[in-house]
Each structure stands twice: as C-alpha cells, then as structure tokens.
Amino acid sequence: MKNFLQLLGIFILLTACTPDSAPQLEELMIETSKGIVPYRVESAQTPEEMKTGLMNRDHLAPDSGMIFKLDAEQQAVMWMKDTRIPLDMLFVDSAGNIIWIYENAEPYSEKYIISPRPSKAVLELNGGDVRKHGIKIGDKIHHQFLK
C-alpha cells in the first residue's frame, strides 16, 4: 500500500508539471502609426482569472501580456495588489481602439486605476512597452475578443 501511495504521489506531481498546466497564449496585434507590434497574451475570462491576473509573478516575458475580457463595455477598475512587476495598462473599446493608457503601474499598489470611459477589455503589458513601441490612444488592438 505504501508503494502505491508513493507512485500515486509521483503521478500527481508529474501531471501537475505537464505542459497542459502552462498558460495558453494567443496572438494579439497592436496597430500603431509605426506599424504592427505582435504580442502573445494570456486571456483572463473567468472570475478567478480576472481576480488573479498577473499577481505573484516575478517576470513577464518580452512581448507578452494578459488581456482581460469584460462582459460588456463598462468602466474598468484595475489595481496592482500582489503584482510584483510594473505594468502598462491599455483600456480598449469593443472596436479594438485604445481609449486610455495607464503607464508603469506601481507594483503592490492598492490604488484603483479607473478608466475614464467604458472599456470592453484591458490589456496588461510589461511596464515601459507603451513608450518602447510608441503605443498611443487611438491605436488599434486586434484580438479575438474585439470585433
């Protein structure tokens, strides 16, 4: 019985470490005045994914991020609680237009970041990406959430 329990424990550990547990990445493009900037993003759709976001991560790979799909266009409220890395937040309408940008959100801050206009999605990128890629309000995001 002891051997069976040891084997079961090893199986559970191996299953937890398989590639299936890695986040699924999706293609996302930001259309800027300088050209297209490609990203690979995770999507947050469920209440748990929306609540957790990028919390407790030590880094975010270059040219990657997380997109939050809101149920309807609404005033989006974000924060940085338990988020260890600075983030740029892009607030997007249902047509994919960037309507507001909040740059270099401070790690661990519990300050609310509130979009001034209704948003359909929020895209979080590494802090500094907006400046690095010349992303501006009015640029367009192409992703399956936005039609």
Secondary structure as UniProt FT lines:
FT   HELIX           2..16
FT   HELIX           19..21
FT   STRAND          26..32
FT   TURN            33..34
FT   STRAND          35..44
FT   HELIX           47..52
FT   TURN            53..56
FT   TURN            62..63
FT   STRAND          64..74
FT   STRAND          77..78
FT   TURN            81..82
FT   STRAND          87..92
FT   TURN            94..95
FT   STRAND          97..105
FT   TURN            107..108
FT   STRAND          113..114
FT   STRAND          119..126
FT   TURN            127..128
FT   HELIX           129..133
FT   TURN            137..138
FT   STRAND          140..143
FT   TURN            144..145
//
